[in-house]
Amino acid sequence: MGKYSYCCGEMFLREDNPRRPGRAGTWIFGQEFKGQAYMEQAPNMVEILGITGNYMIMNGFPEGFQKRSYDMGDHKGGPFPKYNRGCDKTMIFCGTDMENLRELGAHVEFHLGEGDEEEVFEFDEPRAILIPANVRYGPIYITKFRKPLFCFNVYTCNTKSDAQIENAWDFVGDEEKIREVIGDDLEAYRAFYGSDPVDPMGKAVMKK
């Protein structure tokens, strides 16, 4: 093994079961769960989300839904806006049309901040959004889907525990916006978040 052999490692593939409507699995470079092997020398954690249809991220539960979370090992997850207390984060949205690199493939509505400081970004072309530490981000709505796209999450740390993720548990989802993404039938949404969609250590394949 050479001097730089450690620089090439497998990524961890997180596959939800059941699969989330509008999204493929997530490739992760970094440590998502305690005890998972990962490249300790890497300065960043990177998540690669494949978007396959209308989708929403950190959108909250509509009024009247039972609020649930799921165990991500080092933090509790769920469809709530979040804060990263321990790092900055950049989210990059880009398309897959090699003949038209400005074609994102969908419309994105991205909420950053809260209260009077909240900004709402809407775009149909590739964009990168910096999320400073301690600033709330979400919900994110992906609508008017035309072609598959990717969302890259780049953290300025390489473990979820160092990111110190905190959920905005009190956030109430906008049912009208949620229906815009998934239609009038909320049962798929209810079924997904009524189960535990992740197996924290089932396929932790990242190697040092």
N, C-alpha and C positions, 0 to 999 in steps of 0.2 A: 504494500500500500504506500502511495506517495505522500508527500508533504501536505498536499491539498485534497487528499481523498475525502476528508470530512466535509468538504464544501458541496458535495452532491449527495442529497438525501431524498428519500421518499417523502411524499406529503401524506397527511392523514386525510382520508376521504370520509366525510360525515354524510351518511345517507339516511334521510328521515323515513320512518316507517310508521304510519302511511306517508307516502310522498306528498309534499305540499303542492297544492294546485298552483301552477305557474312557475315552478322552480325545480331545477335538477338538484343534485347534491352539492356539497360545498367542499372544495379542496382547501386544506389548511396547512400553512407552513408556520410552525410554532407550537407552543404547548397550550392546548385547550383544556385538558384535564390533568389534575395532579396525578403524578405517577406515570404519565404518558411520556415515552421517549421523544426527545426533540433535539434540535440543534441549539445547544446552549450559547454558541458563539454568535449566532445570528442577531443583528440589532433590531429586527422587526418581526412582528407577526403579520402574516398576510392571509386573507381569506378570499377565495375566488368563488363567487356565486353565479351560477348559470341561470338566467331568467328565460323561461320558455313560454310565458303568457302573461296576461295581466297579473299583477302581484302587488303585495303591500308589505311593508316592514315597519315594525314598532308602531302599529296602528291602534293599539288598545282594544278593549272589549266594548261593544255597544252597551248602552244602558240596559240592565236587566240580565245580561249574561253573567254566569258564575265566573269570577276571575280565577284563573289558574296560573300556575307557574310550572316549569319543568326543571329538573336538576341537571345543571351543566358541569357538575363536579366542583368547580371553584366558585361558582356563582349561580344564582337562580335566574333562569331565562324566562321569556314570555313575550307576548306582543305588546310591550310597553316602550315608550320613548326611554332613552337611556342617557346616563352621564358616564364618561370615563374619567374617574377621579385621579388616575395615576399616569395618564399619557395623553398625547394628542392623537388624532386619527384622521386619515384622509380616505374619502370614499370616491372612487373613480368609476364612472359609467362610460362604457364604450360599446360600440356595435360589432357585428361580425361580417358586415358586407365589405369585402376586400376591394370591390369596385367603386365604392362610395364610402370613404372612411368618415365622412360627416353624418352618415345615416346612423342614428342611435338605434332605431328599431322600435321605439315606443316613446310615450310622453312621460316625463318624471316630474312629480311635485314633491319637493324636499323641504321639510320644516326644520329650521335651526334656531335654537334659542327659545325663550318662553316669555309670556307676558308682553309688555310693551316693547321688548327687545327682539321679539320673534321675527325672523326673516323667512319668507317663503320663496323658494327658487323653483321656477318652472322652465323646463327645457326639453327640446327634441333632438338636440345634438350632443355629442360627448361632452362631459363636464367632469371636473374634479372639485370636490368640496372639502375644505379643511375644517375639521371639528376640533377646536381648542379644548384642552382639558377643562372639566367642570362645566361645560356648556351642554345643555340638553339638546338632543337631536332625535328626530322622528316626530310624527309619522312620515313615512315615505310611500307615495302611491305611484305605481307604474301602470299606466293605462294606455289605451289606443295601441295595443301591441301589434306590431307588424312583422318583426324578425327577431330571432334570438339575440340577446345581448348579455354582457357580463358586468357585474359589479365587483370591483376589487376593494377590499378593506385593508388599509395599511396602518398598523399601530406603531407608535414609537417605543414599543417594548415588545418582548417576544413571548410573553405568557399572559393568559387571561387573568391570572391572579394579580400580576403587576398592573394590569389595566385598571383594576379596582372598579369594575362595572357596577353601576347602581341603577336600578329600575325606577321609573316614575310610576309607582304602583297606583297612585290616585288618578291617573289619566283616564278619561272616559272617551272611548272611540267614537268617531263621527259615523253613525250608521249610514247616512247618505253616501259618504265617501266610500265606505266599505262595500256597499251595494254597487257602487260605480265600478269597483274592481271585480267583484265576484258574482254580481247579479243578485237577483232577489232571494235566492235560496241560500240561507246562511248555514245549512246543515253541514256542509263540508268543512266550513270554518269551525263550527261548534265541535264536530267530531275530531278534528285534528288537535285542537287545543284542549279537548277533554281527555286526551290520552298522553302518555309519555312518549314523545316522538324521537328521543335519542337514547342510545345505548352508550354511556360515557366512555367505557373502556373496551367496547366490542371490537373496534378495528383501529386501534392506535398503532399505526405502522411506521410513524416517523422514527428514524434511527439517528443516533448520534454519529 
